[in-house]
Each structure stands twice: as C-alpha cells, then as structure tokens.
Amino acid sequence: MKVTLFTGLLLASGFLAWKHDSKLQSIEKEYTKPAISSPSAKDNTRIQVAILLDTSNSMDGLIDQAKSRLWNIINTLTTLKFQGKAPIIEIALYEYGNDWLSRETGFIRQVAPLTTDLDLISEKLFALKTNGGEEYCGAVIKKAVNSLDWGYNPADLKLIYIAGNEEFTQGKVNYVSAASEALSKEIYVNTIFCGSKQEGIAIKWKDGADKGGGKYFNIDSDRKVDFIETPYDSLITVYNSKINSTYFGYGRYGASKKSNQLQQDANASSISRANSIERFVSKSKSVYKNDTWDLVELNEKDPTLLSKISQSELPQELQGKSTSELKQIVVAKGKERDSIQKAMVVLGNKRQKYIDEKMKSSSKADDLGTAIKQSIITFAVTKGYTAEK
C-alpha cells in the first residue's frame, strides 16, 4: 500500500511539473538579471553569523523559533551586497546550558563551525534537544570568539547572537572580558533575552550586548511564529521539486547529501508550509552552495573536474557514461536549474512583496528571527553594505 501511495504521489507531482512547464517559461521572462557579480570566494567579503542557543529545559520554544526562522534569516542575508558583489554567507551553531553536555567543556558544544553548508546547519538545528543545565554565557561567547575561523577582511561582517533566559553572569568566564575580546576583533555580540525587557536588563543581558558593541533584544520564546501564506506558494513548491531533480550527488558523501537535502525540505515543512517556502526560495540564491557534492555546481566551478571523477564516484544513473556524455547531461541539468531558479526568484520577490503588504497592518512582537534580521541589516549598512529589496 505504501509503495502504491508513494508511486501515486510521484505521478501526481510529475503531472503538476509538466502542467507548469509553460508557466516556468513565462515567469522566467520576468526575471531581471541583478546588477551584481558573484566572483570567487577569495574576492568576496564574508557575513559570518554565530548563533549560540541555550538548550536547557525551558528553551524548547526558543529552539522552535530558530527552526522556524532559519531560512527567513538566510533569505534576508541574500539581499546584502558589498560594492556590487554578493558576500559569502557562513553560519555557525553552538549550544550551551545542557546537562547532556560535558561539565569539563562548561556544558558547551560547537554544533557546527562557520560553514556555507546550509543544509548541515538545518540538520544540526533540528537535532537539538533540551535538558536542564548551567548556562555559562561568558564561556560560550569566549569559545565562539576563539574557536571559529573568523575572517580578516575589514569589510567582513562578524556577528554573534546569544539567546537564553538565565543570569548572564553565571560561570567562571567573565562576560565582560569575553564580550570585550570579541569587540576587539570586530565581532559584535548581540544578546536575545527570553523574557521581559526589564528582567533582561537586571540580569545583565543588555550589558553583555553593550560591552560587545551589539544590540539587546527581548523576546517571548514560547510564542509561535506567525506565518503568512501567499498565492505564490503552490507554484514555488512545484518548482522546488523540479530543482531537486537537477542535483547529482558525487563522491563519498554525494548520496547522503542529496538525501539530506530532501530531509531538510521535510524538516522545514514540519514547521509550516510558509517556512518550507522560505527554504525553497533560498535554493534560487547563490548562497545555497553544494559544490562539494553536486556535479552541476562542481562543473560550474571548474569544467575540467568532470573528466577527473572516477566511475565509482558518480551516482548510479550516470555510471558507464563517457566523459562527453556526462558533460552533456550535467550542462543540460545546469541550464534547467538556471531556468527554474530565475522563475523562483521572480516568484520569491512577488511573495515577499505580498508578505510586506500584509505585515504593514500587523503589530506583532519580535521573535528570534526578527531580532536577528533587523540587527544584521543595521550592522551591514554601517559596514558599507547595501540591502536590496
């Protein structure tokens, strides 16, 4: 029965994809090539964001907000440009305050280093579990400052966001020295207190931000994130399925990475339909990088590499192909993906305008996502970045 149902779903999705092929072509015509370039990584500035989450017992709501807002934050970052160039986006993730973590490490764990692998960040975020513990804010800030591979370009934007609800002064590492060390390296420490504004001020969360040159926010971590559905969501979902079909995993981790791509689609969808749409839209952006496992992006990065890949490193459906046949298939998939991405950019822009109009009449309180998004834009502008609508 499960096989029959799955087959039926595949046929249905295939029919929908065929049905919308003509729409894809018409929407693609609306695409306007951005007046920016995305040169090699060595030429780009970097926007580096480390998110430090309290995963003690009371923080389930905070983790849910992080899951709900990850792709929305990513899409906000993609609007930033520096001197006409798209920056490299890197995200890191830490957890602290969890009894399952080692006391020797101060109940701190680096969940993911600074990385462009956004599917990895999503995977690790959805795997977080809460458990009671001691919350050492100064220690986790110091760990992030000294352990991550921060950039050295003066135009790099380097930000830490620490979220939690206990006293900021806990632990042996003084938060003032940790935040001051961060600021001396032009890493700005932003604090997000889960509770009332005045309580956060009283237990030094605002002072932590002040000492780290950052912003202080307070949020209700138990409030469910509000999502707005739009008329463009269904078509974006169809194109997400089409764009997934353009990925060919190669190498030791190719198959697992491709599988993880689909799993993170499912994780995003488990939060809400609108959240999954945010993720789908991100796949139309240059920030969604997969050249370490996808043949299409590998070929775009260096066309000579296809001839150097062994047959055993290829996905099963491409094994036995000659180099010329492989090249032809990969290039064709690249063109198909480019066409889909252009249509998704158009639809994503229309969707965002629709949401912006709806939000004008809304007076919702800040959540984790809005706190991070608003401050990133503010810091970026002071660094000389521009935010495109």
C-alpha positions as CSV (number, residue, x, y, z in Angstrom):
1,M,0.0,0.0,0.0
2,K,2.8,2.4,0.9
3,V,4.6,1.7,-2.4
4,T,1.4,2.3,-4.3
5,L,0.7,5.6,-2.5
6,F,4.3,6.8,-3.0
7,T,4.1,5.9,-6.7
8,G,0.8,7.9,-6.9
9,L,2.4,10.9,-5.3
10,L,5.3,10.8,-7.7
11,L,3.0,10.6,-10.7
12,A,0.9,13.5,-9.3
13,S,4.0,15.6,-8.8
14,G,5.2,14.8,-12.3
15,F,1.9,15.8,-13.8
16,L,2.0,19.1,-11.9
17,A,5.5,19.8,-13.0
18,W,4.5,19.1,-16.7
19,K,1.5,21.3,-16.3
20,H,3.6,24.2,-15.1
21,D,6.3,24.0,-17.7
22,S,4.7,26.7,-19.8
23,K,4.3,28.9,-16.7
24,L,8.0,28.4,-16.0
25,Q,8.9,29.9,-19.4
26,S,6.6,32.9,-19.0
27,I,7.7,33.6,-15.4
28,E,11.4,33.3,-16.4
29,K,10.8,36.2,-18.9
30,E,10.0,38.5,-15.9
31,Y,13.4,37.7,-14.4
32,T,15.7,40.8,-14.3
33,K,19.4,39.9,-14.0
34,P,20.8,41.6,-10.9
35,A,23.4,44.2,-11.3
36,I,25.8,42.3,-9.1
37,S,28.5,39.7,-9.6
38,S,29.4,36.7,-7.5
39,P,33.2,36.2,-8.1
40,S,35.4,33.6,-6.4
41,A,35.4,33.3,-2.7
42,K,38.7,34.9,-2.3
43,D,37.3,38.1,-3.8
44,N,34.2,38.3,-1.7
45,T,33.6,39.7,1.7
46,R,32.0,37.5,4.3
47,I,29.0,37.7,6.5
48,Q,29.6,35.4,9.4
49,V,26.9,34.7,12.0
50,A,27.4,32.5,15.1
51,I,24.2,31.6,16.8
52,L,24.6,30.4,20.4
53,L,21.4,28.8,21.8
54,D,20.6,27.9,25.4
55,T,19.3,24.3,25.2
56,S,18.4,23.9,28.9
57,N,14.9,22.6,29.8
58,S,12.9,25.8,29.4
59,M,14.2,26.6,25.9
60,D,12.0,24.4,23.7
61,G,10.2,27.4,22.4
62,L,13.5,29.1,21.5
63,I,14.7,26.1,19.5
64,D,11.3,26.0,17.7
65,Q,11.7,29.7,16.8
66,A,15.2,29.0,15.5
67,K,13.9,26.2,13.3
68,S,11.0,28.4,12.1
69,R,13.3,31.4,11.2
70,L,16.5,29.9,9.8
71,W,15.6,30.1,6.1
72,N,13.9,33.5,6.5
73,I,17.2,34.8,8.0
74,I,19.2,33.3,5.2
75,N,16.9,35.0,2.6
76,T,17.4,38.3,4.4
77,L,21.2,37.8,4.2
78,T,21.0,37.3,0.4
79,T,19.7,40.8,0.0
80,L,23.0,42.3,1.2
81,K,25.7,43.3,-1.3
82,F,29.1,44.9,-0.8
83,Q,30.3,47.1,-3.7
84,G,28.1,45.3,-6.1
85,K,29.2,41.8,-5.0
86,A,27.3,39.1,-3.2
87,P,29.1,38.2,0.1
88,I,29.9,34.7,1.2
89,I,27.4,33.7,3.9
90,E,28.7,31.5,6.7
91,I,26.6,30.3,9.7
92,A,27.9,28.6,12.9
93,L,25.8,27.0,15.7
94,Y,26.6,26.4,19.4
95,E,24.5,25.0,22.2
96,Y,25.1,25.7,25.9
97,G,23.5,25.0,29.2
98,N,22.5,21.4,28.6
99,D,23.2,18.7,31.2
100,W,23.8,16.2,28.4
101,L,27.0,18.1,27.6
102,S,30.3,17.6,29.4
103,R,30.9,19.6,32.6
104,E,34.6,19.7,31.5
105,T,33.6,21.8,28.4
106,G,31.4,24.1,30.5
107,F,28.2,22.5,29.1
108,I,29.1,23.9,25.7
109,R,29.2,22.3,22.3
110,Q,30.1,23.5,18.9
111,V,27.3,22.0,16.9
112,A,28.6,23.3,13.5
113,P,31.6,25.5,12.6
114,L,31.2,28.5,10.3
115,T,30.1,26.9,7.1
116,T,28.3,27.7,3.8
117,D,26.6,24.3,4.0
118,L,23.1,25.5,5.0
119,D,21.6,22.0,4.9
120,L,24.1,21.0,7.5
121,I,23.0,23.9,9.8
122,S,19.4,22.9,9.3
123,E,20.1,19.3,10.1
124,K,22.0,20.1,13.3
125,L,19.4,22.6,14.4
126,F,16.6,20.1,14.0
127,A,18.6,17.5,16.0
128,L,18.9,19.8,19.1
129,K,17.3,18.5,22.3
130,T,16.8,20.4,25.5
131,N,17.8,19.3,29.0
132,G,18.4,21.2,32.3
133,G,21.8,22.6,33.0
134,E,24.1,25.6,33.9
135,E,24.1,28.4,31.4
136,Y,27.6,30.0,31.1
137,C,27.2,32.9,28.7
138,G,30.7,34.3,29.1
139,A,32.2,30.9,28.4
140,V,30.3,30.2,25.3
141,I,31.0,33.7,23.9
142,K,34.7,33.2,24.5
143,K,34.6,29.8,22.9
144,A,32.9,31.1,19.8
145,V,35.4,34.0,19.5
146,N,38.5,31.8,19.9
147,S,37.4,28.6,18.1
148,L,35.7,29.8,14.9
149,D,37.5,30.7,11.7
150,W,36.6,34.4,11.6
151,G,37.5,36.5,8.6
152,Y,40.2,39.2,8.5
153,N,38.9,41.4,5.7
154,P,38.0,44.8,7.3
155,A,34.7,44.6,5.3
156,D,33.7,41.2,6.7
157,L,30.6,41.4,8.9
158,K,31.1,39.2,12.0
159,L,28.2,38.7,14.4
160,I,27.4,36.6,17.5
161,Y,23.9,36.1,18.7
162,I,23.4,34.5,22.1
163,A,19.9,33.6,23.3
164,G,18.8,32.4,26.7
165,N,16.9,33.2,29.9
166,E,19.2,32.9,32.9
167,E,21.6,35.3,34.5
168,F,24.3,36.4,32.1
169,T,26.9,36.4,34.9
170,Q,27.0,32.6,35.5
171,G,30.3,30.7,35.2
172,K,33.9,31.4,35.7
173,V,34.5,33.3,32.5
174,N,33.6,36.9,32.9
175,Y,31.1,38.0,30.3
176,V,32.6,41.5,30.2
177,S,36.1,40.2,29.2
178,A,34.6,37.7,26.7
179,A,32.4,40.4,25.0
180,S,35.3,42.9,25.1
181,E,37.6,40.4,23.4
182,A,35.0,39.8,20.7
183,L,34.7,43.6,20.1
184,S,38.5,44.0,19.9
185,K,38.3,41.6,16.9
186,E,35.3,43.4,15.4
187,I,33.0,40.6,16.3
188,Y,29.8,42.2,17.6
189,V,27.9,40.4,20.4
190,N,24.2,40.6,20.3
191,T,22.0,39.3,23.1
192,I,18.5,38.0,22.9
193,F,16.8,37.5,26.3
194,C,13.8,35.2,26.5
195,G,11.6,37.2,28.9
196,S,10.7,40.7,29.8
197,K,12.9,43.6,28.8
198,Q,13.4,44.9,32.3
199,E,14.4,41.4,33.7
200,G,16.9,41.0,30.9
201,I,18.4,44.4,31.8
202,A,18.5,43.4,35.5
203,I,20.4,40.2,34.9
204,K,23.0,41.8,32.6
205,W,21.8,40.7,29.1
206,K,21.7,44.3,27.9
207,D,25.1,45.0,29.5
208,G,26.5,42.0,27.6
209,A,25.4,43.5,24.4
210,D,26.7,46.9,25.3
211,K,30.1,45.5,26.2
212,G,30.2,43.6,22.9
213,G,29.1,46.5,20.8
214,G,25.9,44.8,19.8
215,K,22.2,45.1,20.2
216,Y,20.0,43.9,23.1
217,F,16.6,42.2,22.4
218,N,13.9,40.6,24.4
219,I,11.5,38.0,23.0
220,D,8.7,35.7,24.1
221,S,10.4,32.4,23.2
222,D,7.1,30.5,23.8
223,R,5.2,32.5,21.2
224,K,4.5,30.6,18.0
225,V,6.0,32.3,14.9
226,D,3.3,33.8,12.7
227,F,3.4,32.8,9.0
228,I,1.7,34.4,6.1
229,E,0.7,32.1,3.2
230,T,0.7,33.7,-0.3
231,P,-0.8,33.0,-3.8
232,Y,2.7,32.0,-5.0
233,D,3.4,29.2,-2.5
234,S,2.0,26.3,-4.6
235,L,4.0,27.1,-7.7
236,I,7.2,27.6,-5.7
237,T,6.6,24.2,-4.2
238,V,6.3,22.6,-7.7
239,Y,9.5,24.3,-8.8
240,N,11.3,23.1,-5.7
241,S,10.6,19.5,-6.7
242,K,11.9,20.3,-10.2
243,I,15.0,21.9,-8.9
244,N,15.7,19.0,-6.6
245,S,15.8,16.7,-9.7
246,T,18.7,18.7,-11.1
247,Y,21.1,17.6,-8.4
248,F,23.6,14.8,-9.0
249,G,25.5,13.7,-5.9
250,Y,29.1,12.6,-6.4
251,G,31.9,11.3,-4.2
252,R,31.7,9.5,-0.9
253,Y,29.0,11.8,0.6
254,G,27.1,12.6,-2.6
255,A,24.2,10.2,-2.0
256,S,23.8,11.1,1.7
257,K,24.0,14.9,1.0
258,K,21.3,14.6,-1.7
259,S,19.2,12.6,0.8
260,N,19.8,15.2,3.4
261,Q,18.6,17.9,1.0
262,L,15.2,16.2,0.9
263,Q,15.2,15.6,4.6
264,Q,15.7,19.3,5.3
265,D,12.9,20.1,2.9
266,A,10.8,17.8,5.1
267,N,12.1,19.4,8.3
268,A,11.2,22.8,7.1
269,S,7.7,21.6,6.1
270,S,7.2,20.1,9.5
271,I,7.1,23.6,11.0
272,S,4.7,25.1,8.5
273,R,4.1,25.4,4.8
274,A,5.3,29.0,4.8
275,N,8.5,28.0,6.5
276,S,9.2,25.4,3.8
277,I,8.6,28.0,1.1
278,E,11.3,30.2,2.7
279,R,13.7,27.2,2.3
280,F,12.6,26.5,-1.2
281,V,13.2,30.2,-2.2
282,S,16.7,30.0,-0.8
283,K,17.6,27.4,-3.4
284,S,17.3,30.1,-6.1
285,K,20.1,32.1,-4.4
286,S,23.8,31.9,-4.8
287,V,24.1,31.4,-1.0
288,Y,22.8,27.9,-1.4
289,K,26.1,26.2,-2.2
290,N,26.6,22.5,-2.8
291,D,29.7,22.2,-5.0
292,T,31.3,19.7,-2.6
293,W,28.7,17.1,-3.6
294,D,26.7,18.2,-6.6
295,L,28.1,17.6,-10.1
296,V,26.3,20.6,-11.6
297,E,27.9,23.1,-9.2
298,L,31.2,21.3,-9.5
299,N,31.2,21.7,-13.3
300,E,30.3,25.4,-13.0
301,K,33.1,25.9,-10.5
302,D,35.7,24.1,-12.7
303,P,34.6,22.4,-16.0
304,T,37.8,20.4,-16.1
305,L,37.0,18.4,-13.0
306,L,34.3,16.2,-14.6
307,S,36.9,14.3,-16.5
308,K,38.8,13.6,-13.3
309,I,36.0,11.9,-11.4
310,S,36.1,8.1,-11.3
311,Q,33.1,6.0,-12.3
312,S,32.7,4.8,-8.7
313,E,32.3,8.4,-7.5
314,L,29.4,9.0,-9.9
315,P,25.7,8.4,-9.0
316,Q,24.4,5.1,-10.2
317,E,22.4,6.6,-13.0
318,L,25.5,8.2,-14.5
319,Q,27.9,5.4,-14.2
320,G,29.0,4.0,-17.5
321,K,28.7,7.3,-19.3
322,S,31.6,8.6,-21.3
323,T,33.1,12.0,-20.3
324,S,31.4,13.7,-23.2
325,E,28.0,12.1,-22.4
326,L,28.5,13.1,-18.7
327,K,29.4,16.6,-19.7
328,Q,26.3,16.9,-21.9
329,I,24.0,15.7,-19.2
330,V,25.4,17.9,-16.4
331,V,25.4,21.0,-18.6
332,A,21.8,20.4,-19.6
333,K,20.8,20.0,-15.9
334,G,22.7,23.2,-15.2
335,K,20.6,25.1,-17.8
336,E,17.4,23.5,-16.5
337,R,18.3,24.6,-12.9
338,D,19.2,28.1,-14.0
339,S,15.8,28.4,-15.7
340,I,14.0,27.2,-12.6
341,Q,16.0,29.5,-10.3
342,K,15.1,32.5,-12.4
343,A,11.4,31.7,-12.1
344,M,11.8,31.1,-8.4
345,V,13.5,34.5,-7.9
346,V,10.6,36.2,-9.6
347,L,8.0,34.3,-7.6
348,G,10.0,34.8,-4.4
349,N,10.1,38.6,-4.9
350,K,6.4,38.7,-5.6
351,R,5.8,36.6,-2.5
352,Q,7.9,38.9,-0.3
353,K,6.0,42.0,-1.6
354,Y,2.8,40.3,-0.7
355,I,4.0,39.5,2.8
356,D,5.4,43.0,3.3
357,E,2.0,44.5,2.4
358,K,0.2,42.1,4.9
359,M,2.8,43.0,7.6
360,K,2.0,46.7,7.4
361,S,-1.2,46.1,9.2
362,S,0.4,43.8,11.8
363,S,1.9,44.8,15.1
364,K,3.5,41.5,16.2
365,A,6.2,41.3,18.9
366,D,9.8,40.4,18.0
367,D,10.8,36.8,17.8
368,L,14.3,35.3,17.4
369,G,14.2,35.7,13.6
370,T,13.1,39.4,13.5
371,A,15.7,40.3,16.2
372,I,18.5,38.7,14.1
373,K,17.3,40.0,10.8
374,Q,16.8,43.6,11.9
375,S,20.2,43.9,13.6
376,I,22.0,42.2,10.7
377,I,20.7,44.9,8.3
378,T,21.7,47.7,10.7
379,F,25.2,46.4,11.2
380,A,25.6,45.7,7.5
381,V,24.7,49.2,6.5
382,T,27.4,50.7,8.9
383,K,29.9,48.4,7.2
384,G,29.1,49.8,3.8
385,Y,26.7,47.0,2.6
386,T,23.5,47.8,0.8
387,A,20.3,45.9,1.2
388,E,18.3,45.3,-1.9
389,K,14.5,44.9,-1.9
